[in-house]
Amino acid sequence: MRNEGATGLATLLALADSRLPIGGHVHSGGVEEAVASGLLRDVASVELYLRRRIATTGLVTASLAAAVCAGTLAPDRADLETDARTPSPAARAASRAQGRGLLRLAKQLWPNPVEARSSGRTAMVGDDARSAHHSDPTDLLDTGTLGSGDSFGGRPGESAYLNWAAVGTRPHMSTVFGMVGLACGASAEELAGVVVYTTLTGAATAAQRLLALDPAAIAASTLRLAPLCDRVAAEAATELAALSDPLQDALAERHLHRDMPLFAS
């Protein structure tokens, strides 16, 4: 059961929606290259690939986003940590491209997240924003700028300096997701769940399109993988994951040299 003070379910669903205009629909998560290489042929092989992707890319990306959301990892440091955990330049470029799209959306929804959080309300624009669940909203934020290597410290949300300009113009997607989680009042585990889920569904949809698979069969696969998503999200919220998947890195780099690809990555 979700906590009473948790971010609204509809907000979390909207963030996880594949129709979110951040450019995710043009990225296959390595699926296009895996299909072209003969690694993915049917629903069974796709499900195995998705399971692997959740446990590697999903875990790492979600752990970085969760740390920013929890206020324990500064956004500028999060970008450096993401680079260190993403050996493939192509994968880094794909992450930053989607981060740029999410940042554009976030700026429209939360133009001044510091002011919104300081007022004791979640940073959703409009009259439906509800009171934040912190007992004393006045101590949530310290407006001192975080320098490189600094951390938020304290309990989740405390001393967080939310400033979209601080992340530059092409931040990693995990960094922006973490800041979005802070802005809308999501818990670290809730935000991690959103990130893991999007890691799954983007690749699943690409596989269905590329292999002309039964949509119902792919939907059934995603539902079977839902418990794994929950477990990975819970793990991601505890500490930064430090692992990589050589297969994902190789697929990302090989995709760069493919003639007339359907997906950007």
ROKE-802724 format. One line per 4 residues: their letters; for each residue x negated, y negated, z of C-alpha. Coordinates in pm, 1 decimal. Layout:
BEGIN
a> X Y Z; ...
END
This chain:
BEGIN
mrne> 0.0 0.0 0.0; -129.9 -344.3 -91.9; -195.1 -602.5 178.3; 76.3 -859.4 231.4
gatg> -167.3 -1142.7 168.1; -313.2 -992.7 -145.7; -298.2 -1158.8 -484.5; 33.7 -1107.1 -660.4
latl> 62.5 -788.0 -861.2; 176.3 -979.1 -1168.9; -141.8 -1189.0 -1159.9; -360.1 -878.3 -1146.9
lala> -163.2 -715.9 -1428.5; -200.9 -1028.3 -1640.5; -577.7 -1029.1 -1587.0; -595.4 -662.4 -1690.2
dsrl> -372.2 -710.0 -1995.8; -552.5 -623.8 -2318.2; -371.6 -915.5 -2481.5; -563.1 -1161.5 -2264.5
pigg> -716.9 -1402.0 -2519.8; -1081.5 -1347.2 -2434.4; -1184.6 -1163.6 -2750.4; -1183.0 -817.9 -2597.4
hvhs> -981.0 -675.1 -2886.0; -1278.6 -708.6 -3122.3; -1507.6 -500.4 -2899.5; -1489.1 -120.3 -2891.8
ggve> -1726.6 -51.3 -2604.2; -1949.0 163.5 -2823.4; -1658.0 369.2 -2954.8; -1693.8 264.7 -3319.7
eava> -2055.8 375.4 -3333.5; -1976.0 692.9 -3139.5; -1705.2 779.9 -3392.4; -1934.3 704.3 -3686.8
sgll> -2203.7 923.4 -3529.9; -1963.9 1215.1 -3489.5; -1969.1 1206.3 -3110.9; -1597.0 1135.7 -3082.9
rdva> -1355.0 1345.3 -3285.6; -1040.1 1404.8 -3085.1; -855.5 1319.9 -2764.8; -1067.1 1555.9 -2554.6
svel> -1399.3 1404.9 -2663.7; -1259.6 1053.7 -2623.9; -1148.1 1127.8 -2268.8; -1494.4 1257.4 -2179.0
ylrr> -1647.2 941.3 -2323.0; -1407.2 720.8 -2130.4; -1483.8 907.6 -1808.1; -1854.2 846.7 -1862.2
riat> -1796.9 480.3 -1948.0; -1590.4 419.8 -1633.5; -1854.5 576.5 -1409.7; -2142.0 377.2 -1561.8
tglv> -2056.7 53.8 -1741.5; -1732.7 17.8 -1548.7; -1898.4 65.2 -1210.5; -2185.4 -175.0 -1277.2
tasl> -1970.5 -448.6 -1430.2; -1709.4 -420.4 -1156.6; -1968.1 -426.3 -877.5; -2115.7 -751.5 -1007.3
aaav> -1774.0 -911.3 -1046.0; -1667.2 -788.4 -702.4; -1976.4 -936.5 -537.4; -1906.4 -1278.0 -689.9
cagt> -1540.8 -1247.6 -590.7; -1637.3 -1153.4 -234.4; -1865.0 -1454.8 -208.0; -2183.6 -1252.3 -157.2
lapd> -2345.8 -1317.0 -495.6; -2389.6 -1660.7 -650.0; -2272.6 -1688.2 -1012.2; -2613.1 -1790.7 -1147.6
radl> -2774.9 -1498.0 -969.4; -2499.2 -1266.6 -1094.5; -2590.8 -1351.2 -1452.8; -2953.1 -1256.8 -1386.5
etda> -2849.1 -933.6 -1214.3; -2629.5 -846.5 -1512.9; -2915.8 -901.5 -1756.2; -3136.1 -675.0 -1544.8
rtps> -2874.2 -399.4 -1554.3; -2805.4 -427.4 -1928.4; -3112.3 -310.3 -2124.3; -2947.3 -349.5 -2465.3
paar> -2962.3 -703.3 -2611.4; -2654.3 -619.9 -2818.1; -2459.7 -520.1 -2507.0; -2570.0 -837.0 -2331.2
aasr> -2450.9 -1044.8 -2626.1; -2111.8 -869.0 -2625.4; -2072.5 -932.9 -2253.0; -2153.7 -1300.6 -2291.9
aqgr> -1919.0 -1338.9 -2588.3; -1629.0 -1206.6 -2380.9; -1742.2 -1410.2 -2081.7; -1721.1 -1722.6 -2292.3
gllr> -1364.2 -1635.4 -2391.0; -1261.2 -1569.1 -2032.0; -1427.5 -1892.0 -1917.9; -1225.9 -2089.0 -2172.7
lakq> -903.7 -1940.2 -2035.2; -1010.3 -1987.5 -1672.8; -1079.6 -2356.0 -1725.0; -723.1 -2403.9 -1846.1
lwpn> -567.1 -2210.3 -1558.0; -790.6 -2337.4 -1278.3; -938.0 -2672.0 -1389.6; -1042.7 -2752.1 -1031.4
pvea> -1065.5 -2424.9 -837.1; -1245.6 -2587.4 -542.7; -961.5 -2832.9 -487.3; -701.4 -2559.3 -523.9
rssg> -873.4 -2328.0 -277.1; -941.1 -2611.0 -31.0; -572.9 -2701.4 -26.8; -494.0 -2356.6 111.0
rtam> -316.2 -2242.3 -205.0; -419.2 -1993.1 -467.1; -560.4 -2168.1 -767.7; -280.9 -2080.1 -1009.0
vgdd> -149.5 -2382.0 -1194.8; 220.1 -2455.5 -1143.5; 481.0 -2462.8 -870.7; 478.0 -2085.7 -818.9
arsa> 135.8 -2086.5 -654.3; 170.2 -1954.4 -303.4; -21.6 -2025.3 13.7; -356.8 -1857.1 44.2
hhsd> -380.9 -1579.4 300.7; -674.4 -1727.4 491.6; -586.4 -1845.6 840.5; -791.6 -2164.0 813.3
ptdl> -824.4 -2279.4 453.1; -1028.7 -2585.0 549.3; -1335.5 -2374.2 621.0; -1323.0 -2176.2 298.8
ldtg> -1553.4 -2393.3 98.5; -1880.7 -2568.4 143.7; -1929.2 -2816.3 -137.7; -2306.0 -2792.9 -136.1
tlgs> -2434.1 -2673.6 -471.9; -2572.3 -2322.0 -483.2; -2918.5 -2302.2 -626.4; -3067.9 -2006.9 -809.5
gdsf> -3119.7 -1720.7 -569.2; -2885.2 -1860.8 -305.7; -2595.6 -1647.8 -189.1; -2255.2 -1740.7 -61.9
ggrp> -2298.5 -1561.1 269.7; -2042.7 -1530.0 547.6; -1704.6 -1369.1 507.2; -1545.7 -1336.6 160.9
gesa> -1476.1 -1678.1 12.2; -1668.1 -1876.8 274.2; -1924.7 -2130.8 149.3; -1830.9 -2050.0 -211.1
ylnw> -1894.3 -2331.7 -454.3; -1661.1 -2281.1 -749.2; -1778.0 -2489.0 -1039.9; -1726.0 -2375.7 -1396.9
aavg> -2013.9 -2594.8 -1514.9; -2251.5 -2394.2 -1296.3; -2220.7 -2085.3 -1518.4; -2309.9 -2258.1 -1845.1
trph> -2133.7 -2198.0 -2174.8; -2199.2 -1825.0 -2227.2; -2190.7 -1647.3 -1890.2; -2152.8 -1273.3 -1860.3
mstv> -1796.3 -1148.0 -1841.7; -1853.4 -996.7 -1496.5; -1965.0 -1334.1 -1360.0; -1655.8 -1513.5 -1485.9
fgmv> -1424.6 -1235.3 -1368.8; -1572.5 -1271.5 -1021.0; -1513.4 -1645.8 -1017.3; -1160.3 -1594.4 -1146.4
glac> -1101.5 -1352.0 -860.5; -1219.6 -1614.4 -612.7; -1000.8 -1879.2 -773.2; -681.3 -1673.7 -762.9
gasa> -744.2 -1522.7 -419.7; -799.1 -1161.5 -523.9; -986.6 -924.6 -296.3; -1313.1 -775.6 -418.2
eela> -1154.5 -433.0 -464.8; -853.9 -573.9 -649.8; -1081.2 -761.6 -887.0; -1302.3 -455.2 -932.0
gvvv> -994.0 -256.1 -1025.0; -907.0 -506.4 -1296.6; -1257.6 -491.0 -1442.1; -1277.4 -110.9 -1437.5
yttl> -935.7 -84.1 -1598.5; -1029.2 -319.4 -1882.9; -1346.9 -117.3 -1938.2; -1125.1 186.1 -1989.2
tgaa> -840.6 45.5 -2196.0; -1046.0 -152.5 -2446.5; -1243.7 154.8 -2547.0; -935.8 378.7 -2540.0
taaq> -742.7 151.1 -2775.0; -1037.6 132.0 -3013.6; -1063.9 511.7 -3021.4; -695.2 548.1 -3094.7
rlla> -720.3 308.1 -3387.8; -1042.7 444.1 -3533.7; -945.2 811.4 -3510.7; -573.2 759.5 -3579.9
ldpa> -489.6 945.5 -3259.5; -145.4 988.7 -3109.9; -83.7 678.7 -2893.7; 100.9 892.8 -2640.3
aiaa> -198.4 1123.9 -2607.8; -432.6 831.8 -2544.2; -188.7 683.9 -2293.4; -180.4 1019.5 -2115.1
stlr> -560.4 1017.0 -2101.3; -568.6 673.0 -1942.8; -317.0 784.7 -1682.0; -523.3 1093.2 -1603.3
lapl> -824.8 867.4 -1556.9; -641.2 622.9 -1329.9; -749.8 796.0 -1004.7; -1112.1 777.0 -1122.0
cdrv> -1066.9 405.3 -1189.6; -941.4 357.8 -834.0; -1235.9 545.7 -684.6; -1488.4 356.0 -893.9
aaea> -1327.6 22.3 -803.3; -1348.1 107.3 -433.7; -1715.4 199.4 -471.1; -1787.0 -114.5 -674.1
atel> -1651.5 -333.1 -395.1; -1903.2 -196.5 -143.4; -2237.7 -279.4 -307.1; -2408.8 -367.5 -633.7
aals> -2449.7 -65.3 -857.7; -2789.4 -21.4 -1021.9; -2767.6 222.4 -1309.1; -2743.5 225.3 -1686.9
dplq> -2629.4 461.9 -1958.2; -2887.9 523.3 -2234.2; -2613.0 646.8 -2465.4; -2418.4 321.9 -2434.2
dala> -2736.2 121.3 -2492.5; -2828.8 322.9 -2801.3; -2479.6 295.1 -2947.7; -2476.6 -81.1 -2893.6
erhl> -2809.1 -127.6 -3072.0; -2724.5 104.6 -3362.3; -2395.7 -73.9 -3415.8; -2585.6 -394.3 -3497.7
hrdm> -2716.6 -235.8 -3817.2; -2389.7 -83.0 -3936.4; -2254.0 -216.1 -4264.5; -1908.2 -374.6 -4247.4
plfa> -1812.2 -271.0 -3892.2; -1453.2 -311.8 -3779.8; -1553.3 -419.1 -3428.3; -1809.7 -668.0 -3304.2
s> -1956.1 -407.7 -3069.2
END
